[in-house]
């Protein structure tokens, strides 16, 4: 139970959503369809007549609650390559509480695990002033947002910290979401006006969304205390006396994996629509002049409606609800955890609804880019979360990044440096021909107690994508 809570706190309650930004690709003029996820207007600025993204994959973890300080790297933990001396007899990882260190500063805690695959996508310059693109993408996200320190500290200690016993903790808030969905996007971008090297581009993307899995627990106010049974000191439980929350979950992936058959199944529980819209201003007099680019976009507008069970809680009744660590042993998947919570709170009552809504991670994106004719350039990107704290939606945490780079047709180098979730991350990326490889948190890949690096997450991405046919400037 202790390992489940600690790893879950770091991985599922561990924020952000930076990996899907892939700043090494998305800030490059040769990023093609990968640029459109930040601003769809950039389709009309493609230097290639045709661009093909074969496949691009990314994974990211970040949080502002704990720093990782195990004797093995986080990358080893996630890839199942932990050294034998840190494993139990059954092969599971022997994860100790002191493998993470809390950051206690009184601020709400956030955490996200994000995986994304950008499938076959293409972009075509229909004229020198316009472009058309079709994109495919798959995203899987688990996120905790706005959680109180006291609640997370109790869970991290597996309810075993005696200093917390008998002390009421009031009005704790927490927003937890998981979402697994795919999309097909249709983008069109064109030139609104052009004069003497200056032009204004407008682009929009319409998305059809297919959802496979979603759960949420939106807690607007929780009062609890940790209590020890005087007759059995090993019997420790979290006693809930007040709750204002909503809970919902799907069961589509409980007994199946995400095979191609499941991806295209007509019984997938979620359907929805989304949209991106953006403007880009470009000042570029000729091929011997530097290029200035300014952009603004609103992305991931919309959401999905899922078939699943939804419950609303405003009163736990006269008797407190008690949760014991053993309640969550031998569970498989987040939906099983939510079902335990639901059974404890509602005592087999009927659900309040059989459908629920999950919003996309809507964000306002601001960009500024300056590039010299020899390929050297610098990019400033600001991504602002446009969802309220208690929204039933995945959040894109606010990020500010500066990316120095070198960009040529068959070679790109970038060094993204970002302020995210209260911390600084730095990475690097390289493109040689069609192959991309990068990270926005290099130290997170290698950090461990052994080398004294205590990261708050990791980030890695790679892909195959290329453009053909040069557009006349």
C-alpha positions in Angstrom: 0.0 0.0 0.0 2.8 2.4 0.8 4.5 1.8 -2.6 1.1 2.3 -4.3 0.5 5.6 -2.6 4.0 7.0 -3.0 4.3 6.1 -6.7 0.8 7.2 -7.3 1.5 10.5 -5.6 4.5 11.1 -7.8 3.1 9.7 -11.1 -0.6 10.3 -10.9 -0.5 13.1 -8.4 2.9 14.0 -9.3 2.5 18.9 -13.3 2.4 19.4 -16.4 1.7 19.2 -19.8 4.9 20.4 -21.2 5.8 17.3 -23.2 3.1 17.8 -25.7 4.6 21.1 -26.4 7.8 19.6 -27.8 9.3 23.0 -28.1 12.3 21.8 -30.1 9.9 20.8 -32.9 7.0 23.3 -32.5 9.3 26.4 -32.5 11.1 25.3 -35.7 9.9 26.7 -39.0 10.4 23.1 -40.3 8.1 21.7 -37.7 5.2 21.3 -40.1 2.1 19.8 -38.6 3.7 19.8 -35.2 3.6 23.6 -35.1 -0.2 23.7 -35.6 -0.9 22.4 -32.0 0.4 25.8 -30.7 -1.0 28.0 -33.5 -2.9 26.7 -36.5 -2.2 29.9 -38.5 1.4 28.7 -38.9 0.2 26.2 -41.6 0.3 29.0 -44.1 3.9 29.8 -43.2 5.2 26.3 -44.1 8.4 26.4 -46.2 7.6 23.1 -47.8 4.9 22.3 -50.3 4.2 19.0 -48.6 4.9 18.0 -45.1 4.5 14.5 -43.7 4.6 13.5 -40.0 5.1 9.8 -40.0 4.9 9.4 -36.2 5.9 11.4 -33.2 5.8 10.2 -29.6 6.2 12.0 -26.3 6.0 11.4 -22.5 6.2 13.8 -19.7 5.9 14.0 -15.9 6.2 17.1 -13.7 5.0 18.2 -10.3 5.4 20.9 -7.7 4.9 18.6 -4.6 7.8 16.2 -4.4 11.4 15.9 -5.6 12.6 12.5 -6.6 15.7 11.2 -4.7 15.7 7.4 -5.1 19.0 5.6 -5.7 17.8 4.8 -9.2 16.6 7.2 -11.9 13.0 8.0 -12.7 13.6 6.8 -16.2 14.6 3.4 -14.8 11.5 3.3 -12.6 9.1 4.0 -15.5 10.8 1.6 -18.0 11.0 -1.3 -15.5 14.8 -1.4 -15.3 15.3 -0.8 -11.6 18.4 -2.6 -10.3 17.8 -6.0 -8.5 19.1 -4.8 -5.1 16.1 -2.4 -5.0 13.5 -5.0 -5.8 11.4 -7.3 -3.6 11.5 -11.0 -4.0 8.5 -10.9 -6.4 10.2 -8.4 -8.7 8.3 -5.3 -7.5 10.2 -2.2 -6.6 11.0 -1.6 -3.0 10.1 2.0 -2.9 10.8 3.8 0.4 9.1 7.0 1.7 12.4 8.9 1.7 12.8 8.3 -2.1 10.8 11.5 -2.4 11.1 14.8 -0.6 8.1 17.1 0.0 8.1 20.7 -1.1 6.0 22.4 1.6 5.4 26.1 0.9 1.7 26.5 1.5 0.8 26.5 -2.2 -1.7 24.1 -3.9 -0.1 21.1 -5.5 -0.4 20.0 -9.1 0.8 17.0 -11.0 0.4 15.4 -14.5 1.5 12.3 -16.3 1.1 12.9 -20.0 1.6 10.5 -23.0 1.0 11.5 -26.6 1.4 9.9 -30.0 1.0 12.1 -33.1 0.1 9.7 -35.9 0.2 10.0 -39.7 -0.5 13.7 -40.5 0.2 15.8 -43.5 0.2 19.5 -44.6 -0.2 20.8 -48.2 0.5 24.3 -49.3 -2.5 24.8 -51.6 -1.1 28.3 -52.8 1.7 30.5 -51.6 -0.9 32.2 -49.3 -2.8 29.2 -47.9 -2.4 25.7 -46.6 -4.5 22.7 -45.6 -3.6 19.9 -43.1 -5.1 16.7 -41.7 -3.7 15.6 -38.3 -4.2 12.6 -36.0 -3.3 12.5 -32.4 -3.7 10.2 -29.3 -3.4 11.5 -25.8 -3.5 9.8 -22.4 -3.4 12.0 -19.3 -3.6 11.6 -15.5 -3.6 14.8 -13.5 -4.2 16.2 -10.0 -4.7 19.9 -9.8 -5.0 22.3 -6.8 -4.6 19.7 -4.1 -3.9 20.8 -0.5 -0.6 20.0 1.1 -2.1 18.5 4.2 -4.1 15.9 2.3 -1.2 14.9 0.1 1.1 14.7 3.1 -1.3 12.3 4.8 -1.5 10.1 1.8 2.3 10.1 1.3 2.8 8.9 4.8 0.3 6.1 4.3 -1.7 7.6 7.2 1.2 6.6 9.5 2.4 10.0 10.7 1.4 10.2 14.3 1.7 14.0 14.5 -1.3 14.2 12.2 -3.7 12.0 14.3 -6.8 13.6 15.6 -6.3 17.0 14.0 -9.2 18.1 11.8 -8.2 19.3 8.4 -10.9 21.5 6.8 -11.9 22.7 3.3 -9.3 20.6 1.4 -9.7 20.9 -2.3 -8.6 18.6 -5.1 -9.3 18.2 -8.8 -8.3 14.8 -10.2 -8.8 13.7 -13.9 -7.7 11.0 -16.2 -8.5 11.0 -19.9 -7.6 8.8 -22.8 -8.8 10.0 -26.2 -7.9 10.3 -29.9 -8.6 13.1 -32.4 -8.7 13.8 -36.1 -8.1 17.4 -37.0 -8.8 19.4 -40.1 -6.8 22.7 -40.4 -7.0 25.5 -42.9 -4.9 28.6 -42.8 -4.6 31.6 -45.1 -3.2 35.1 -45.5 -5.6 37.8 -44.4 -3.4 40.6 -45.7 0.1 41.1 -47.2 2.1 44.2 -47.9 5.8 44.9 -48.4 7.1 41.8 -46.5 4.5 42.0 -43.8 1.6 39.6 -43.6 -1.2 38.5 -41.2 -2.2 34.8 -41.1 -5.4 33.3 -39.8 -5.8 29.6 -39.2 -8.3 27.2 -37.6 -8.6 23.5 -36.7 -11.7 21.5 -36.3 -11.4 18.3 -34.3 -13.4 15.1 -34.0 -12.7 13.4 -30.7 -13.2 9.8 -29.7 -12.8 8.9 -26.0 -11.9 5.6 -24.5 -11.4 6.3 -20.8 -12.2 9.1 -18.3 -12.5 9.5 -14.6 -12.7 12.6 -12.4 -13.0 13.5 -8.8 -13.8 17.2 -8.3 -13.6 17.9 -4.6 -14.7 21.4 -3.7 -14.5 21.0 0.1 -13.3 18.1 2.3 -13.0 17.9 6.1 -11.3 14.9 7.5 -9.0 13.7 10.3 -6.7 10.7 10.7 -7.7 8.4 13.6 -6.0 5.4 15.3 -8.1 2.6 16.7 -7.2 2.5 20.5 -7.8 -1.3 20.5 -5.5 -1.8 17.5 -2.7 0.6 16.8 -2.2 -0.8 13.3 -5.7 0.1 12.4 -5.4 3.7 11.1 -8.0 5.3 8.9 -8.9 8.6 7.3 -12.3 9.8 8.6 -14.3 12.1 6.3 -17.0 14.2 8.0 -17.8 16.8 5.3 -17.6 16.5 1.5 -18.8 18.6 -1.5 -17.7 16.7 -4.6 -18.6 15.0 -7.8 -17.2 11.7 -9.1 -17.5 10.0 -12.5 -15.9 7.2 -14.4 -16.0 4.9 -17.4 -15.4 1.2 -17.5 -14.6 0.6 -21.2 -10.9 -0.2 -20.6 -11.4 -2.3 -17.5 -11.2 -5.6 -19.3 -9.5 -4.7 -22.5 -6.3 -3.0 -23.7 -6.0 -0.3 -26.3 -5.6 -2.5 -29.4 -6.3 -1.3 -32.9 -9.8 -2.9 -32.6 -10.5 -0.9 -29.4 -9.2 2.3 -30.9 -11.7 2.1 -33.7 -14.5 0.5 -31.7 -18.0 1.9 -32.2 -18.7 1.2 -28.5 -16.0 3.6 -27.3 -17.8 5.6 -24.6 -16.7 9.2 -25.5 -17.6 11.5 -28.4 -16.9 15.2 -28.8 -15.6 18.1 -30.8 -12.9 20.6 -30.4 -11.3 23.6 -32.1 -8.2 25.7 -32.3 -8.0 29.2 -33.7 -4.9 31.5 -34.2 -3.5 34.6 -35.7 0.2 35.1 -36.7 1.9 38.3 -37.8 5.1 37.9 -39.9 7.6 40.6 -40.9 10.1 39.3 -43.4 11.2 41.6 -46.2 13.4 39.2 -48.2 15.6 36.2 -47.9 18.5 38.4 -46.7 16.5 40.0 -43.9 15.7 38.6 -40.4 12.2 37.3 -39.7 10.0 38.5 -36.8 6.9 36.5 -36.0 4.2 37.2 -33.4 1.3 34.9 -32.7 -1.8 34.4 -30.5 -4.0 31.4 -30.4 -6.7 29.7 -28.4 -6.3 25.9 -28.6 -8.2 22.8 -27.3 -11.6 24.5 -27.1 -14.3 21.9 -26.4 -14.5 18.5 -24.8 -16.1 15.0 -24.8 -19.3 13.6 -23.5 -18.8 10.1 -22.0 -21.2 7.3 -21.2 -20.4 6.4 -17.6 -21.6 6.7 -14.0 -21.7 10.1 -12.3 -22.2 10.8 -8.6 -22.7 14.1 -6.6 -22.0 14.4 -2.9 -23.0 17.2 -0.7 -23.4 15.4 2.6 -21.8 12.3 4.1 -24.6 11.9 6.7 -24.4 11.7 10.4 -21.8 8.9 10.5 -18.3 9.7 9.3 -17.0 7.7 6.3 -13.8 5.9 7.0 -11.0 4.9 4.6 -8.3 2.4 5.5 -5.2 1.7 3.6 -6.3 -1.9 3.0 -9.3 -0.6 1.1 -7.0 0.1 -1.9 -4.8 -3.0 -1.9 -4.7 -5.2 -4.9 -6.6 -2.8 -7.1 -6.0 -2.4 -10.9 -6.5 0.9 -12.5 -7.9 4.3 -11.5 -11.5 3.3 -12.1 -11.2 0.6 -9.5 -9.9 3.2 -7.0 -12.8 5.5 -7.8 -15.3 2.6 -7.4 -14.0 2.0 -3.9 -14.4 5.7 -3.0 -17.9 5.6 -4.6 -18.9 2.5 -2.6 -17.7 4.0 0.6 -19.5 7.3 0.1 -22.7 6.3 -1.4 -23.4 2.8 0.0 -24.6 1.3 -3.3 -26.9 4.3 -4.1 -28.0 4.8 -7.7 -25.9 7.3 -9.7 -27.0 10.8 -10.4 -26.4 10.4 -14.1 -25.2 8.0 -16.8 -23.2 10.6 -18.8 -20.7 13.2 -17.9 -18.5 15.9 -19.6 -14.7 16.1 -19.8 -13.2 19.3 -21.1 -10.0 19.6 -23.2 -6.9 21.5 -21.8 -7.9 24.8 -23.3 -5.0 27.3 -23.3 -4.2 30.8 -24.6 -0.9 30.7 -26.5 1.3 33.7 -27.1 4.5 33.4 -29.1 7.3 35.7 -30.3 10.0 34.5 -32.7 13.1 36.2 -34.2 15.3 34.4 -36.8 18.4 35.6 -38.7 19.0 34.6 -42.3 21.8 32.3 -41.3 19.4 30.1 -39.3 20.1 31.3 -35.7 17.0 32.4 -33.9 15.2 32.6 -30.5 11.6 31.9 -29.6 9.5 33.0 -26.6 6.4 30.9 -25.9 3.8 31.6 -23.2 1.0 29.0 -22.7 -1.7 30.1 -20.2 -4.2 27.7 -18.7 -7.7 28.9 -19.6 -9.6 26.5 -17.4 -10.9 27.3 -13.9 -9.3 25.4 -11.0 -12.4 23.3 -10.4 -13.3 22.7 -14.0 -14.1 19.2 -15.1 -11.2 19.1 -17.5 -7.6 18.4 -18.1 -5.4 21.5 -17.4 -2.5 22.9 -19.4 -0.5 24.5 -16.7 1.0 27.9 -17.4 4.4 27.7 -19.0 6.9 30.4 -20.1 9.8 29.2 -22.3 12.7 30.7 -24.2 14.2 28.6 -26.9 17.5 29.5 -28.6 18.0 27.5 -31.8 19.6 26.9 -35.1 17.3 26.1 -38.0 18.2 24.8 -41.5 16.3 22.7 -43.9 18.0 19.4 -42.9 19.4 20.3 -39.5 17.8 21.8 -36.4 19.2 22.3 -32.9 17.3 23.9 -30.0 17.8 24.4 -26.2 14.4 25.1 -24.6 14.5 26.6 -21.1 11.1 26.8 -19.4 9.6 28.1 -16.2 6.9 25.6 -15.3 5.0 24.8 -12.2 7.2 26.9 -10.0 10.5 25.5 -11.3 13.0 25.8 -14.1 13.6 23.0 -16.7 16.2 22.8 -19.5 16.6 20.4 -22.3 17.7 20.1 -25.9 16.6 18.7 -29.2 18.1 17.8 -32.5 16.8 17.1 -36.0 18.9 15.4 -38.7 17.0 15.0 -41.9 13.6 13.5 -40.9 14.5 12.3 -37.4 13.8 14.3 -34.3 15.0 13.6 -30.7 14.6 15.8 -27.7 13.8 16.5 -24.1 12.6 19.6 -22.2 13.9 18.2 -18.9 17.3 16.6 -19.4 18.2 16.3 -15.7 14.9 14.5 -15.0 16.1 11.6 -17.2 19.3 11.0 -15.2 18.6 12.4 -11.8 18.8 10.2 -8.7 20.2 10.2 -5.1 23.4 8.7 -6.5 24.3 11.8 -8.5 22.7 14.4 -6.2 20.1 15.5 -8.8 16.6 15.7 -7.4 14.2 16.2 -10.3 10.5 16.9 -10.2 9.8 15.0 -13.4 11.1 14.0 -16.8 10.4 14.6 -20.5 11.4 12.9 -23.8 10.1 13.0 -27.4 11.1 11.6 -30.7 9.7 11.3 -34.2 10.0 10.9 -37.9 8.7 13.9 -40.0 9.9 15.8 -43.1 8.9 18.3 -45.8 9.2 18.0 -49.5 9.3 20.7 -52.2 10.5 24.2 -51.3 8.0 27.1 -51.4 9.2 30.2 -53.3 9.9 33.1 -50.9 
